[in-house]
């Protein structure tokens, strides 16, 4: 992404990310020092649709003007934003299911960012901030903490796991997915 139009688009996307996720999110999702390491996919009309890095999808840009997170984007937000920002922490009993892409339910939520509202994009994490999945909050933070039933997060993409529950890795020992 070296042309001026792409640079302007990325600057706009950083601004949108800062608005949606808070200050610093734009630089976390689209680091300036890694501009050549991502691909911007556009619709036939020229509107940005997806931003993809070598590791995978960072975000998709919806027609509503909001981002939906990919696993790479969720990891970048977790790494950049102080806990508990845009995180839903689940217990270990639901971890294998969430990793597999199953939804996270309120009874398994251990902690949640108090600012989370229904419809917000969140990272579903373990207590140590390991990203298990990304998705859309279906309940407010208060409801996630109070309810014993109901879907807390509609998981869009899980981090994946082998049949024994361990993280998938590539040949170098890096987490795959």
C-alpha positions in Angstrom: 0.0 0.0 0.0 2.2 2.8 -1.2 -0.1 5.0 -3.3 -1.5 8.2 -1.8 -5.1 7.0 -2.0 -4.3 3.9 0.1 -2.4 6.0 2.6 -5.4 8.4 2.9 -7.8 5.4 3.3 -5.7 3.9 6.0 -5.6 7.2 7.8 -9.4 7.4 7.7 -9.6 3.8 8.9 -7.3 4.6 11.8 -9.7 7.5 12.7 -12.7 5.2 12.6 -11.0 2.6 14.8 -10.1 5.3 17.3 -13.7 6.4 17.4 -15.1 2.8 17.7 -12.6 1.4 20.1 -10.9 4.3 21.8 -7.7 6.3 21.4 -4.8 4.3 20.2 -6.9 1.6 18.5 -6.2 2.9 15.0 -2.5 2.7 15.4 -2.8 -0.7 17.0 -4.9 -2.2 14.2 -3.0 -0.5 11.4 0.5 0.3 12.6 2.2 2.9 10.5 5.5 1.0 10.5 3.8 -2.0 8.9 2.0 -0.2 6.1 3.5 -2.4 3.4 2.5 -5.6 5.2 -1.2 -5.4 4.8 -3.7 -5.6 1.9 -6.8 -3.5 1.5 -9.6 -5.2 -0.3 -12.2 -2.9 -1.9 -15.7 -3.4 -3.2 -16.4 -2.9 -6.9 -17.4 0.6 -6.0 -14.1 1.3 -4.3 -15.2 1.2 -0.7 -12.8 -0.5 1.7 -14.2 -4.0 2.7 -11.4 -5.9 4.4 -7.9 -5.2 5.7 -5.8 -8.3 5.7 -2.2 -8.9 7.0 0.0 -11.9 6.4 -1.2 -13.5 9.6 -4.9 -13.2 8.6 -7.9 -10.8 8.6 -7.5 -7.7 10.7 -11.0 -6.2 10.2 -13.9 -6.0 7.8 -15.5 -2.6 7.2 -19.3 -2.9 7.3 -21.7 -0.9 5.3 -22.8 0.6 8.7 -19.4 2.3 9.0 -18.2 0.0 11.8 -15.5 -2.6 11.9 -15.9 -6.3 12.6 -12.8 -7.8 14.1 -10.8 -10.7 12.7 -8.6 -12.7 15.1 -5.5 -10.7 14.1 -7.4 -7.5 14.9 -8.6 -8.8 18.2 -5.1 -9.8 19.2 -3.8 -6.3 18.2 -6.4 -4.6 20.3 -5.8 -6.8 23.3 -2.0 -6.1 23.0 -2.5 -2.3 22.7 -5.4 -1.4 24.9 -5.3 -1.7 28.7 -7.4 -4.4 30.3 -10.4 -4.8 30.4 -11.0 -2.6 27.2 -13.2 -4.5 24.7 -12.6 -7.9 26.4 -14.9 -10.5 27.7 -13.1 -13.0 30.0 -14.5 -16.5 30.1 -13.8 -19.4 32.4 -11.7 -22.4 31.4 -14.8 -24.7 31.1 -16.0 -22.8 28.1 -12.6 -22.2 26.5 -12.5 -25.2 24.1 -16.0 -24.4 22.8 -15.2 -20.7 22.3 -11.9 -21.5 20.6 -13.9 -23.8 18.3 -16.1 -20.8 17.2 -19.1 -21.6 19.5 -20.8 -18.7 21.2 -19.9 -17.5 24.7 -22.7 -17.7 27.2 -23.3 -15.3 30.2 -22.9 -18.0 32.8 -19.3 -18.5 31.8 -18.3 -14.8 31.8 -15.8 -14.1 34.6 -15.0 -10.4 33.7 -16.1 -7.9 31.1 -15.2 -4.3 30.2 -17.9 -2.3 32.0 -18.4 -0.1 28.9 -19.4 -3.0 26.6 -22.9 -2.6 25.0 -24.9 -4.9 22.9 -23.5 -4.8 19.3 -20.0 -3.9 20.3 -17.1 -5.8 18.8 -15.1 -7.7 21.5 -12.3 -10.1 22.0 -13.2 -13.2 24.1 -10.1 -14.0 26.2 -8.8 -16.2 29.0 -7.9 -14.6 32.3 -4.3 -14.2 31.0 -5.5 -12.2 28.0 -5.0 -15.1 25.5 -7.4 -14.4 22.7 -9.8 -17.2 22.2 -12.2 -15.6 19.7 -13.7 -12.4 18.4 -17.3 -11.5 18.0 -20.3 -9.2 18.7 -21.6 -8.6 22.3 -25.2 -9.6 22.6 -25.7 -8.3 26.1 -24.5 -5.3 28.0 -21.6 -5.7 30.5 -24.0 -5.5 33.4 -26.2 -8.2 31.9 -23.3 -10.5 31.2 -22.2 -10.2 34.8 -25.7 -10.7 36.2 -27.4 -13.3 33.9 -27.0 -17.0 34.4 -28.5 -17.8 31.0 -28.3 -16.3 27.5 -25.7 -15.6 24.8 -23.1 -13.0 25.9 -21.1 -13.0 22.7 -22.0 -14.1 19.2 -18.6 -15.6 18.2 -17.6 -14.8 14.6 -14.2 -16.5 14.6 -12.6 -18.8 17.1 -8.8 -19.3 17.5 -9.2 -23.0 16.9 -7.8 -26.0 18.8 -6.6 -29.5 18.2 -8.8 -32.3 19.4 -6.9 -32.4 22.7 -7.7 -28.8 23.4 -4.2 -27.4 22.8 -3.6 -24.5 20.5 -3.0 -25.2 16.8 0.6 -24.4 15.8 2.4 -24.2 12.6 5.7 -26.0 12.1 7.7 -23.3 13.9 5.7 -23.5 17.1 3.8 -20.3 16.3 0.0 -20.3 16.9 -1.7 -20.9 13.6 -5.1 -19.7 12.6 
